[in-house]
Amino acid sequence: MSNTSPPDPAAFFRTLIGDWDKISRSFQGAGGAQEAFKGVAERALSAANMPSRAELEEVSARLARVEGALFRLEGKIDSLAQAVAAPPTPTPVA
């Protein structure tokens, strides 16, 4: 009879977690990899004639400013329309 122990079912998970920890630690020091990926993504978007995230944010900010100006203009037009539609106030004759 051989003296072998039964397989440890948790050994696989311990190995998996250990490997995962090693990989995650190696990516923590790779801050430059994220910047490199960002550059590659921007070049790919440019090649496909698509806007980058920064360009979309810029357009969104411009649109918000235009909407704000339009809202203010609508308010001024409404107040002018009310002033024109109001009957004139009679001036007392002296």
The first five atom37 places (N, CA, C, CB, O) and aatype in JSON, in Angstrom:
{
  "aatype": [12, 15, 2, 16, 15, 14, 14, 3, 14, 0, 0, 13, 13, 1, 16, 10, 9, 7, 3, 17, 3, 11, 9, 15, 1, 15, 13, 5, 7, 0, 7, 7, 0, 5, 6, 0, 13, 11, 7, 19, 0, 6, 1, 0, 10, 15, 0, 0, 2, 12, 14, 15, 1, 0, 6, 10, 6, 6, 19, 15, 0, 1, 10, 0, 1, 19, 6, 7, 0, 10, 13, 1, 10, 6, 7, 11, 9, 3, 15, 10, 0, 5, 0, 19, 0, 0, 14, 14, 16, 14, 16, 14, 19, 0],
  "atom_mask": [
    [1, 1, 1, 1, 1],
    [1, 1, 1, 1, 1],
    [1, 1, 1, 1, 1],
    [1, 1, 1, 1, 1],
    [1, 1, 1, 1, 1],
    [1, 1, 1, 1, 1],
    [1, 1, 1, 1, 1],
    [1, 1, 1, 1, 1],
    [1, 1, 1, 1, 1],
    [1, 1, 1, 1, 1],
    [1, 1, 1, 1, 1],
    [1, 1, 1, 1, 1],
    [1, 1, 1, 1, 1],
    [1, 1, 1, 1, 1],
    [1, 1, 1, 1, 1],
    [1, 1, 1, 1, 1],
    [1, 1, 1, 1, 1],
    [1, 1, 1, 0, 1],
    [1, 1, 1, 1, 1],
    [1, 1, 1, 1, 1],
    [1, 1, 1, 1, 1],
    [1, 1, 1, 1, 1],
    [1, 1, 1, 1, 1],
    [1, 1, 1, 1, 1],
    [1, 1, 1, 1, 1],
    [1, 1, 1, 1, 1],
    [1, 1, 1, 1, 1],
    [1, 1, 1, 1, 1],
    [1, 1, 1, 0, 1],
    [1, 1, 1, 1, 1],
    [1, 1, 1, 0, 1],
    [1, 1, 1, 0, 1],
    [1, 1, 1, 1, 1],
    [1, 1, 1, 1, 1],
    [1, 1, 1, 1, 1],
    [1, 1, 1, 1, 1],
    [1, 1, 1, 1, 1],
    [1, 1, 1, 1, 1],
    [1, 1, 1, 0, 1],
    [1, 1, 1, 1, 1],
    [1, 1, 1, 1, 1],
    [1, 1, 1, 1, 1],
    [1, 1, 1, 1, 1],
    [1, 1, 1, 1, 1],
    [1, 1, 1, 1, 1],
    [1, 1, 1, 1, 1],
    [1, 1, 1, 1, 1],
    [1, 1, 1, 1, 1],
    [1, 1, 1, 1, 1],
    [1, 1, 1, 1, 1],
    [1, 1, 1, 1, 1],
    [1, 1, 1, 1, 1],
    [1, 1, 1, 1, 1],
    [1, 1, 1, 1, 1],
    [1, 1, 1, 1, 1],
    [1, 1, 1, 1, 1],
    [1, 1, 1, 1, 1],
    [1, 1, 1, 1, 1],
    [1, 1, 1, 1, 1],
    [1, 1, 1, 1, 1],
    [1, 1, 1, 1, 1],
    [1, 1, 1, 1, 1],
    [1, 1, 1, 1, 1],
    [1, 1, 1, 1, 1],
    [1, 1, 1, 1, 1],
    [1, 1, 1, 1, 1],
    [1, 1, 1, 1, 1],
    [1, 1, 1, 0, 1],
    [1, 1, 1, 1, 1],
    [1, 1, 1, 1, 1],
    [1, 1, 1, 1, 1],
    [1, 1, 1, 1, 1],
    [1, 1, 1, 1, 1],
    [1, 1, 1, 1, 1],
    [1, 1, 1, 0, 1],
    [1, 1, 1, 1, 1],
    [1, 1, 1, 1, 1],
    [1, 1, 1, 1, 1],
    [1, 1, 1, 1, 1],
    [1, 1, 1, 1, 1],
    [1, 1, 1, 1, 1],
    [1, 1, 1, 1, 1],
    [1, 1, 1, 1, 1],
    [1, 1, 1, 1, 1],
    [1, 1, 1, 1, 1],
    [1, 1, 1, 1, 1],
    [1, 1, 1, 1, 1],
    [1, 1, 1, 1, 1],
    [1, 1, 1, 1, 1],
    [1, 1, 1, 1, 1],
    [1, 1, 1, 1, 1],
    [1, 1, 1, 1, 1],
    [1, 1, 1, 1, 1],
    [1, 1, 1, 1, 1]
  ],
  "atom_positions": [
    [[0.83, -1.16, 0.0], [0.0, 0.0, 0.0], [0.88, 1.24, 0.0], [-0.94, -0.01, 1.19], [1.83, 1.33, 0.78]],
    [[0.58, 2.17, -0.86], [1.4, 3.38, -0.94], [0.93, 4.39, 0.09], [1.34, 4.0, -2.34], [-0.24, 4.46, 0.44]],
    [[1.86, 5.15, 0.56], [1.58, 6.14, 1.59], [1.42, 7.53, 0.95], [2.72, 6.15, 2.67], [2.2, 8.44, 1.24]],
    [[0.43, 7.7, 0.08], [0.17, 8.99, -0.55], [-1.05, 9.62, 0.09], [-0.03, 8.86, -2.08], [-2.02, 8.93, 0.41]],
    [[-0.98, 10.9, 0.27], [-2.12, 11.6, 0.88], [-3.13, 11.95, -0.2], [-1.65, 12.88, 1.63], [-2.77, 12.1, -1.37]],
    [[-4.38, 12.08, 0.18], [-5.39, 12.43, -0.81], [-5.12, 13.85, -1.35], [-6.82, 12.34, -0.19], [-4.54, 14.68, -0.65]],
    [[-5.55, 14.13, -2.57], [-5.31, 15.45, -3.14], [-6.03, 16.54, -2.34], [-5.75, 15.49, -4.6], [-7.14, 16.35, -1.85]],
    [[-5.36, 17.64, -2.23], [-5.92, 18.77, -1.49], [-6.78, 19.6, -2.45], [-4.78, 19.65, -0.85], [-6.24, 20.21, -3.37]],
    [[-8.11, 19.65, -2.26], [-8.97, 20.39, -3.18], [-8.73, 21.9, -3.13], [-10.42, 20.09, -2.88], [-9.0, 22.6, -4.11]],
    [[-8.23, 22.42, -2.03], [-8.01, 23.86, -1.91], [-6.66, 24.28, -2.47], [-8.11, 24.28, -0.46], [-6.4, 25.48, -2.59]],
    [[-5.8, 23.34, -2.82], [-4.47, 23.68, -3.32], [-4.57, 24.46, -4.63], [-3.64, 22.4, -3.53], [-3.81, 25.4, -4.84]],
    [[-5.49, 24.07, -5.48], [-5.67, 24.78, -6.75], [-6.0, 26.24, -6.49], [-6.78, 24.11, -7.6], [-5.43, 27.13, -7.12]],
    [[-6.92, 26.5, -5.57], [-7.32, 27.88, -5.28], [-6.21, 28.68, -4.63], [-8.54, 27.89, -4.4], [-6.05, 29.86, -4.91]],
    [[-5.43, 28.03, -3.76], [-4.29, 28.73, -3.16], [-3.28, 29.12, -4.23], [-3.61, 27.85, -2.08], [-2.75, 30.23, -4.22]],
    [[-3.03, 28.22, -5.16], [-2.11, 28.51, -6.26], [-2.67, 29.64, -7.13], [-1.84, 27.25, -7.11], [-1.95, 30.56, -7.52]],
    [[-3.94, 29.54, -7.43], [-4.59, 30.56, -8.26], [-4.51, 31.94, -7.61], [-6.04, 30.19, -8.53], [-4.18, 32.93, -8.27]],
    [[-4.81, 32.01, -6.32], [-4.77, 33.29, -5.62], [-3.34, 33.81, -5.54], [-5.36, 33.15, -4.21], [-3.11, 35.01, -5.68]],
    [[-2.39, 32.95, -5.32], [-0.99, 33.36, -5.29], [-0.53, 33.92, -6.63], [0.0, 0.0, 0.0], [0.14, 34.95, -6.68]],
    [[-0.92, 33.24, -7.72], [-0.56, 33.73, -9.05], [-1.24, 35.07, -9.34], [-0.93, 32.7, -10.14], [-0.64, 35.98, -9.91]],
    [[-2.5, 35.18, -8.95], [-3.23, 36.43, -9.16], [-2.56, 37.57, -8.4], [-4.7, 36.28, -8.71], [-2.45, 38.68, -8.92]],
    [[-2.12, 37.31, -7.2], [-1.45, 38.33, -6.4], [-0.16, 38.78, -7.08], [-1.16, 37.8, -4.98], [0.15, 39.97, -7.12]],
    [[0.61, 37.82, -7.61], [1.85, 38.17, -8.31], [1.57, 39.05, -9.53], [2.6, 36.9, -8.74], [2.27, 40.03, -9.77]],
    [[0.54, 38.69, -10.29], [0.21, 39.46, -11.49], [-0.26, 40.86, -11.12], [-0.88, 38.75, -12.3], [0.16, 41.84, -11.74]],
    [[-1.11, 40.97, -10.11], [-1.62, 42.29, -9.74], [-0.5, 43.18, -9.2], [-2.73, 42.15, -8.69], [-0.5, 44.39, -9.43]],
    [[0.45, 42.59, -8.48], [1.58, 43.38, -7.99], [2.46, 43.86, -9.15], [2.42, 42.56, -6.99], [3.01, 44.96, -9.1]],
    [[2.59, 43.05, -10.18], [3.42, 43.47, -11.32], [2.76, 44.61, -12.07], [3.68, 42.28, -12.26], [3.46, 45.44, -12.65]],
    [[1.43, 44.68, -12.09], [0.74, 45.76, -12.79], [0.69, 47.04, -11.97], [-0.67, 45.34, -13.14], [0.5, 48.12, -12.54]],
    [[0.86, 46.96, -10.65], [0.83, 48.16, -9.82], [1.99, 49.08, -10.16], [0.88, 47.78, -8.34], [1.84, 50.3, -10.1]],
    [[3.11, 48.55, -10.5], [4.26, 49.35, -10.84], [4.31, 49.76, -12.3], [0.0, 0.0, 0.0], [5.26, 50.42, -12.73]],
    [[3.3, 49.38, -13.07], [3.31, 49.65, -14.51], [2.44, 50.85, -14.84], [2.83, 48.42, -15.29], [1.56, 50.75, -15.69]],
    [[2.68, 51.99, -14.2], [1.92, 53.2, -14.49], [2.14, 53.69, -15.9], [0.0, 0.0, 0.0], [1.25, 54.27, -16.51]],
    [[3.33, 53.45, -16.42], [3.63, 53.86, -17.79], [2.85, 53.05, -18.81], [0.0, 0.0, 0.0], [2.61, 53.53, -19.92]],
    [[2.45, 51.84, -18.46], [1.69, 51.0, -19.38], [0.33, 51.62, -19.66], [1.53, 49.58, -18.82], [-0.18, 51.57, -20.78]],
    [[-0.25, 52.21, -18.62], [-1.56, 52.85, -18.81], [-1.44, 54.05, -19.75], [-2.15, 53.29, -17.45], [-2.29, 54.24, -20.61]],
    [[-0.4, 54.83, -19.57], [-0.18, 55.99, -20.45], [0.09, 55.52, -21.88], [0.98, 56.85, -19.94], [-0.37, 56.14, -22.83]],
    [[0.84, 54.45, -22.03], [1.13, 53.92, -23.36], [-0.15, 53.44, -24.03], [2.16, 52.76, -23.28], [-0.37, 53.69, -25.22]],
    [[-1.0, 52.78, -23.27], [-2.27, 52.32, -23.83], [-3.14, 53.5, -24.23], [-3.01, 51.43, -22.82], [-3.8, 53.47, -25.27]],
    [[-3.13, 54.53, -23.41], [-3.92, 55.73, -23.72], [-3.45, 56.35, -25.05], [-3.81, 56.77, -22.57], [-4.27, 56.76, -25.87]],
    [[-2.14, 56.41, -25.24], [-1.61, 56.95, -26.49], [-1.97, 56.1, -27.68], [0.0, 0.0, 0.0], [-2.32, 56.62, -28.74]],
    [[-1.9, 54.78, -27.52], [-2.26, 53.88, -28.6], [-3.75, 54.03, -28.94], [-1.94, 52.41, -28.23], [-4.12, 54.06, -30.11]],
    [[-4.58, 54.13, -27.91], [-6.02, 54.27, -28.14], [-6.33, 55.57, -28.86], [-6.79, 54.22, -26.8], [-7.16, 55.59, -29.77]],
    [[-5.67, 56.66, -28.48], [-5.9, 57.94, -29.15], [-5.47, 57.88, -30.61], [-5.15, 59.07, -28.43], [-6.16, 58.42, -31.48]],
    [[-4.35, 57.24, -30.89], [-3.9, 57.11, -32.29], [-4.86, 56.25, -33.1], [-2.49, 56.5, -32.35], [-5.14, 56.55, -34.27]],
    [[-5.38, 55.19, -32.49], [-6.33, 54.32, -33.19], [-7.63, 55.07, -33.48], [-6.63, 53.06, -32.36], [-8.18, 54.95, -34.58]],
    [[-8.11, 55.85, -32.52], [-9.32, 56.64, -32.75], [-9.08, 57.68, -33.83], [-9.76, 57.33, -31.45], [-9.95, 57.91, -34.67]],
    [[-7.92, 58.3, -33.82], [-7.59, 59.29, -34.83], [-7.54, 58.65, -36.22], [-6.25, 59.97, -34.51], [-8.03, 59.23, -37.19]],
    [[-6.95, 57.48, -36.3], [-6.86, 56.78, -37.59], [-8.24, 56.4, -38.11], [-5.98, 55.53, -37.46], [-8.46, 56.36, -39.32]],
    [[-9.17, 56.12, -37.2], [-10.54, 55.77, -37.58], [-11.4, 57.01, -37.75], [-11.16, 54.83, -36.55], [-12.61, 56.9, -37.98]],
    [[-10.79, 58.2, -37.64], [-11.5, 59.47, -37.75], [-12.62, 59.58, -36.72], [-12.08, 59.63, -39.16], [-13.72, 60.03, -37.02]],
    [[-12.31, 59.15, -35.49], [-13.26, 59.23, -34.39], [-12.67, 60.12, -33.3], [-13.59, 57.81, -33.83], [-11.45, 60.16, -33.12]],
    [[-13.52, 60.85, -32.56], [-13.01, 61.74, -31.53], [-12.49, 60.98, -30.31], [-14.09, 62.72, -31.1], [-12.97, 59.89, -29.99]],
    [[-11.52, 61.58, -29.65], [-10.99, 60.99, -28.42], [-11.89, 61.4, -27.25], [-9.52, 61.43, -28.17], [-12.81, 62.2, -27.42]],
    [[-11.62, 60.86, -26.09], [-12.41, 61.2, -24.9], [-12.26, 62.68, -24.57], [-11.96, 60.34, -23.7], [-13.24, 63.34, -24.23]],
    [[-11.04, 63.21, -24.68], [-10.81, 64.63, -24.38], [-11.58, 65.51, -25.35], [-9.31, 64.96, -24.44], [-12.15, 66.53, -24.95]],
    [[-11.6, 65.12, -26.62], [-12.35, 65.92, -27.6], [-13.85, 65.88, -27.33], [-12.06, 65.41, -29.02], [-14.54, 66.89, -27.48]],
    [[-14.36, 64.72, -26.94], [-15.79, 64.63, -26.6], [-16.12, 65.47, -25.38], [-16.18, 63.17, -26.35], [-17.17, 66.12, -25.34]],
    [[-15.23, 65.48, -24.39], [-15.46, 66.3, -23.2], [-15.45, 67.78, -23.56], [-14.4, 66.01, -22.13], [-16.25, 68.56, -23.02]],
    [[-14.56, 68.19, -24.46], [-14.49, 69.58, -24.9], [-15.77, 69.98, -25.63], [-13.26, 69.8, -25.8], [-16.32, 71.06, -25.38]],
    [[-16.24, 69.13, -26.52], [-17.48, 69.43, -27.25], [-18.66, 69.49, -26.28], [-17.74, 68.36, -28.34], [-19.54, 70.34, -26.43]],
    [[-18.69, 68.6, -25.31], [-19.76, 68.6, -24.32], [-19.77, 69.9, -23.51], [-19.61, 67.39, -23.38], [-20.83, 70.46, -23.24]],
    [[-18.59, 70.38, -23.12], [-18.5, 71.63, -22.37], [-18.96, 72.81, -23.23], [-17.06, 71.87, -21.87], [-19.67, 73.69, -22.74]],
    [[-18.56, 72.82, -24.49], [-19.01, 73.9, -25.4], [-20.52, 73.87, -25.55], [-18.33, 73.76, -26.79], [-21.17, 74.91, -25.52]],
    [[-21.08, 72.69, -25.72], [-22.52, 72.56, -25.87], [-23.25, 73.06, -24.63], [-22.9, 71.11, -26.16], [-24.29, 73.7, -24.73]],
    [[-22.71, 72.76, -23.46], [-23.33, 73.24, -22.21], [-23.3, 74.76, -22.15], [-22.6, 72.64, -20.98], [-24.27, 75.38, -21.7]],
    [[-22.2, 75.38, -22.61], [-22.14, 76.85, -22.61], [-23.13, 77.44, -23.6], [-20.72, 77.32, -22.95], [-23.77, 78.45, -23.31]],
    [[-23.26, 76.83, -24.77], [-24.22, 77.31, -25.77], [-25.66, 77.17, -25.25], [-24.06, 76.53, -27.11], [-26.48, 78.07, -25.43]],
    [[-25.95, 76.06, -24.6], [-27.29, 75.87, -24.04], [-27.59, 76.91, -22.97], [-27.43, 74.46, -23.46], [-28.7, 77.42, -22.9]],
    [[-26.6, 77.23, -22.14], [-26.79, 78.25, -21.11], [-27.06, 79.62, -21.73], [0.0, 0.0, 0.0], [-27.94, 80.35, -21.27]],
    [[-26.3, 79.97, -22.76], [-26.51, 81.25, -23.44], [-27.89, 81.29, -24.09], [-25.41, 81.5, -24.5], [-28.57, 82.31, -24.04]],
    [[-28.3, 80.2, -24.7], [-29.62, 80.13, -25.33], [-30.72, 80.29, -24.3], [-29.78, 78.81, -26.09], [-31.72, 80.96, -24.55]],
    [[-30.55, 79.66, -23.14], [-31.55, 79.77, -22.08], [-31.67, 81.23, -21.61], [-31.17, 78.86, -20.9], [-32.78, 81.72, -21.38]],
    [[-30.53, 81.92, -21.47], [-30.57, 83.32, -21.06], [-31.24, 84.19, -22.12], [-29.15, 83.84, -20.79], [-32.01, 85.09, -21.79]],
    [[-30.95, 83.93, -23.4], [-31.58, 84.68, -24.48], [-33.09, 84.46, -24.51], [-30.97, 84.28, -25.83], [-33.85, 85.4, -24.73]],
    [[-33.53, 83.24, -24.29], [-34.96, 82.96, -24.24], [-35.63, 83.75, -23.13], [-35.21, 81.46, -24.05], [-36.74, 84.27, -23.3]],
    [[-34.96, 83.84, -21.98], [-35.52, 84.62, -20.87], [-35.65, 86.09, -21.21], [0.0, 0.0, 0.0], [-36.65, 86.72, -20.89]],
    [[-34.63, 86.65, -21.88], [-34.68, 88.05, -22.26], [-35.76, 88.3, -23.31], [-33.32, 88.5, -22.81], [-36.46, 89.31, -23.25]],
    [[-35.9, 87.38, -24.27], [-36.94, 87.54, -25.29], [-38.32, 87.47, -24.65], [-36.8, 86.45, -26.38], [-39.21, 88.24, -25.02]],
    [[-38.51, 86.56, -23.71], [-39.8, 86.46, -23.02], [-40.13, 87.74, -22.28], [-39.79, 85.27, -22.05], [-41.26, 88.22, -22.33]],
    [[-39.13, 88.3, -21.58], [-39.42, 89.53, -20.83], [-39.68, 90.71, -21.77], [-38.24, 89.87, -19.89], [-40.51, 91.55, -21.46]],
    [[-39.0, 90.78, -22.91], [-39.28, 91.82, -23.9], [-40.67, 91.65, -24.5], [-38.22, 91.8, -25.0], [-41.38, 92.63, -24.71]],
    [[-41.05, 90.42, -24.78], [-42.38, 90.15, -25.34], [-43.47, 90.56, -24.35], [-42.52, 88.67, -25.71], [-44.5, 91.08, -24.76]],
    [[-43.26, 90.32, -23.09], [-44.24, 90.72, -22.08], [-44.31, 92.24, -21.98], [-43.9, 90.12, -20.71], [-45.4, 92.79, -21.79]],
    [[-43.18, 92.92, -22.09], [-43.16, 94.38, -22.01], [-43.88, 94.98, -23.2], [-41.73, 94.91, -21.93], [-44.58, 95.99, -23.05]],
    [[-43.73, 94.41, -24.37], [-44.38, 94.93, -25.58], [-45.87, 94.65, -25.54], [-43.75, 94.31, -26.84], [-46.66, 95.48, -25.99]],
    [[-46.27, 93.51, -25.01], [-47.68, 93.13, -24.98], [-48.45, 93.85, -23.88], [-47.8, 91.64, -24.8], [-49.68, 93.9, -23.94]],
    [[-47.78, 94.39, -22.9], [-48.46, 95.07, -21.8], [-49.05, 96.39, -22.3], [-47.48, 95.32, -20.6], [-48.4, 97.11, -23.07]],
    [[-50.26, 96.69, -21.87], [-50.85, 97.96, -22.31], [-50.04, 99.14, -21.73], [-52.34, 98.05, -21.86], [-49.54, 99.06, -20.61]],
    [[-49.93, 100.19, -22.49], [-49.16, 101.33, -21.97], [-49.86, 101.97, -20.77], [-48.94, 102.38, -23.07], [-51.09, 102.02, -20.71]],
    [[-49.1, 102.43, -19.87], [-49.67, 103.07, -18.7], [-49.98, 104.53, -19.06], [-48.69, 102.97, -17.47], [-49.15, 105.24, -19.64]],
    [[-51.17, 104.96, -18.72], [-51.55, 106.34, -19.07], [-50.73, 107.34, -18.26], [-53.07, 106.59, -18.84], [-50.45, 107.13, -17.08]],
    [[-50.36, 108.41, -18.9], [-49.64, 109.46, -18.2], [-50.64, 110.53, -17.79], [-48.5, 110.06, -19.09], [-51.49, 110.93, -18.58]],
    [[-50.54, 110.98, -16.58], [-51.48, 112.01, -16.11], [-51.28, 113.34, -16.88], [-51.31, 112.25, -14.57], [-50.16, 113.76, -17.14]],
    [[-52.4, 113.95, -17.21], [-52.35, 115.22, -17.9], [-52.26, 116.31, -16.84], [-53.57, 115.42, -18.83], [-53.03, 116.31, -15.88]],
    [[-51.37, 117.21, -17.01], [-51.18, 118.25, -16.0], [-51.97, 119.48, -16.28], [-49.75, 118.6, -15.88], [-51.92, 120.44, -15.51]]
  ]
}
